[in-house]
């Protein structure tokens, strides 16, 4: 198939039963194929022979740039064959061999390939154990390339790197700007190598060493390099083993470094002592604009030190201190600092131990601060009183645009205070108060505020208890509010009564574009009234009714609406109890509707009759581009019916049929249609009991198909014979 197909660019065959014979057949195809750019064969049974075949094929192939072979049974010998391929192959950019047994000798072979191929940009080696000698070879190879681009080693398991080699390599390269070595096993010795490189390199601007095994010694060597380096602007050391000593070294570097603007030290072991020295450094540093210390242990003392710095620092704009065991004392210090700080725009303190006691300090700060635009206090211990204090402050504040108080305990009285604020505040556009024990009383207060507020565009009330009464109040407001565009009400114990209230509001509202009601109890009656409202609404484009206890009657009502509505583009009805009758009604509507482009009916109870009706409707409804029917009751007959639709439909680009049971016959039917279909670009057939015959049929179809570029066949039963096809 791939020998003649001229459109398929991505083929996913992971998690099947492909052995060397199938791999050899695919490899042979690659010698003539000129379109495939991604081939995923991970988690099969391919061993050395299969890998060697790919090596031979890629000597000839000029288009493939991503080949995933990880989680197979490939050893040293096969890697050598692939490395030979890389010497002459002028297109391959990513070869993934994760979870294979590749060591120094093989890495050296890859290095040799880098010397010869000026187009290889990355070798992904996740979960390998590449040792020093192999990395040294890679370094030497990159040192002589004529069109140098450093390999991206994201998710590779590189242990340590010899600094002299990498330094020589990067010194010789004039265009390398980004080095990504995250998710490896680089230790202090490897960090030393990188540091040596930074001392001489003149182009690198971004270095990521996230998720490695770097301790204080490695951090110290990197710090020394930063004193000399004149180009690096971003350094990511998140999730290592750096503690106070490493932080001290980096702080010392920041006092002299004049280029670094972003430093990420999140998820390390930095306590108050480390925070203290970093804070001192920022009193003199005039370049760093973003500091991430999230998920450390700086506690109150560390927060106090940073707060003192904020009083004099004039450059830092983003400060992340989430998950740091900061309680009221440290938070209060930060709040006081905000009174004089004139540059910080984002402060993230989520998931600490801040209570209402310190919110008074934040309130005082917000009354005078003129720069902070985003304040995240989610998942703390802020109660009603705290929300009341912040609310009063925002009556005066004129800069904050995003406030997140989600997952606290502000309750109704806290929301009432915030509501009073919204009546006069003229800047806040986004308010998050999900999971706060808010009932109908709090919702009613918000509703009253939104009658006069002219700035709030997004309100998230997810996971509260506002119930029907609260929704009724909000609905009344929606009749006159002219700014709110996104409303999140999922998981709020809303029944058909609340649905009716919202429906009445939607009939007259002219601004709301997204309404999320998933995981409520809207039921058929609620769906009916919402559907009736959409017959006149002219702004709502996305409606989410996932898992809303809707049956066929509700689906029929929505269907009638779609015959008239001219604005809804996305409709989510997955996870309900819609059967063939409801599907037939929706199908009839699609024959008339001219705007709906995405329809999600996954996880319902639609069988042959309903699929037939939908298929027939889609033939005539050209606007539909995305149809999701995953996890229904689709078997061979239903697949055959859908296939017939694809034969004539001219706009459908994405079809999702995963988690059904179409078997080989269903795949064969779809394959026959792909020979003539000219629009489908993405086809998902994951977990459908497809064996060799189905794979062979699809392969034959792709010999002539000119449009499909992504085919997903994960979790089927395709073996060598199917892969050969």
C-alpha positions, 0 to 999 in steps of 0.5 A: 500500500505505502509503495503507491499511496501519495497522501498518508503522512502518519501511520500508527501500528503500535500495540499490535502483533507485528514481528520481524517479517512485518517490519521487513515488509514495511521497511521495504515499502519505505524504499519507494514511499515518498509521503510518510513522515511518521511511523509508530511501531512501538510495543510490538515484537520487532527484534534485530532483523526488523530494525536492520531492515529499517536501516536499509530502507532509510538509506533510500527513503527521503521523507520519513522523519519520525520512527518509533521503535521503542518497547520492542526487542532491539539490541546493539547490532540493530542500532549499528545498522540504524546508525549506518542509515543515518549517515546517508539518510537526508530526512530522518529527524527523530528516531525513538528507541526507548526501552531498548538496550543501547549503550556506549558503542551504539551511541558512538555509532549514532554519533558517526551518523550525525557527522554525515547527515546534516538534517538529523535534528533529534534522537529521542532515547527515553529509558535507554542507558547511554553512558559517558563514552557514547555521549562523548561520541555524539558530542564529537560528531556534532562538533564537525557538522556543517549544518549543526542542530543539536539533538533534542534528547527529551525523555532520553535516559542519558547518564553523564556527559564529558564536558570537553567534548560538548564544549568543543561541539557547541563552540563549533556551532553557530545556530544552536539555540536550544538544548533539551535534556529533560527526563534523563539520568544526568547527574552532577558529572553530566551537569559539569559537562554542560557547564563547561559548554556554557562557558564557551558557547555563544549561541545557546539561549534555552537549556532544559535539564528538568527531571534528572539527577542533578544535586548540589555539585552539579548546580554549583558547576552550572552556576559557575558557568552562568557567571561567564555565559553571555547568551543563556536566557532560560534555565530549567532545573525543575525536579532534580535534587538541588537543595540549599547549597545548590541554590546558594551557588545559583544565587551567587551567579545571579548577582553577576549574570546579565542575560538569564531572564527565566529560572525554574527551580520547582520541585527540588529540595530548597528550604528557607535558607536557599530562598534567602540567598536567592532573594538576596541575589535578586536585590542586585540582579536586574535581568531575571523576570520569572522565578519558579520555586513551586513545590519546594520547602521554603516555608514562611521564612523563605517567603519573608526573604523573597518579600523583602526583595520584592520591595526593591527588585524592579524587574521580576514579573512572575513569581511562583511559590505554589506548594511551599508550606507557606502559612500566614506569616510568609504570606503576610510578608509577601502581601506587604511587599506588594504595596511597594512593588511596581513590576510583579504581574503574576503571583502564584500561591496556590496549595499552601496554608494561607488562611483568612487571617492574612487576607487582610494584608493582601487586601491592603496591598491590592488597594494600592498595588498598580501592577499585579494582574493575576493572583492565584490563591486556590487550594488554601485555607481561605474562609468566608472572611478572607473572601470578604476582605479581598472583595473589599480591596477589589472595589478599589484595585484597578489592575487585577484581571484574574482571581482564582479562589477555587478549592477553598472554603469561602462558602456563600458569604464569601461569594456574596462579598465578591459579588458586591465587589463585581458591582463596582470593579471595572477590571476583573475578567476571570473569576474561579470559585469552583469547589467552594461549597457555594449553594443557591444563596451564593449563586443568587448574589453573583447573579445580582452582581452580574446584572451591573458588572461590565467586565467579567467574561469567564465565571467557573462555578464547577463542583459546587451546590448551586442547584436549580434555585441558584441557576434560576438566579443566574439565568435571570441575570443572563437576560440582561448581562452583555459581557459574560461569554463562558459559564461553567456550571458542571457538577452542580446538582442542576435538574430540569428546572434549572435547565428551564431557567437557563433556556429562558435566559438563552432566548434573549442573551446575546453574548454567551458563547460557551455553556458547560452543563456536563455531569448534572441531571438535566434529563429529557425535560431540561434538554427539551426546554434548552432546545427550544431556546436554541431555536431563537438564540443567535450566539451560543456556539458550544453546548456541553451536555455530557453525562446529563441523563438525556434519553431519546426524548431529549435528543429528539428535542435537540434535533428539532432545534438543529433544524432551525438554529444557525449558530451552534457549531459544537454539540457534546452529547456523549455519556448519555442514554441515547439509542437509535430513536434519538440518533434518527431524530438527530440525523433528520435534523442534520439534513437541514442544519447548515452550521453544526460542524462537530457532533459528539455521540460517544458512549451512548447506545446507538446501533445499526438503525441509528448509525444508518440514519446518521450515515444517511444524514451526513451524506447531505449535511456537508458542514459536519467535519467531525463525528465521534461515535466511540464506544457505541454498539457499532459492529460490522453492519454499522461500519458498512453503513458508515463506509457508504456515507464516506463514499459521497460525503465531501466535508467530513475530515475526522471520524472516531470509531474507537472502542467498537467491534467492527472486526475485519469486515467492517475495516474492509468496508471502510477500506473500500470507501477510502479508495474514492473518498477525497476529504477524510484526513483522520480515521481512528479505529482503535480497539476494534478487533481488527486482524490481518484481513482488515489491515490488508484491506486498509493497506490496499485502499491507501494505495489510491487514497489521496487525502488520509494523513492519520490512521490510528489502529492501536490495540488491535490484533494486526500481525506480520501479515497485516503489516506486510500489506 
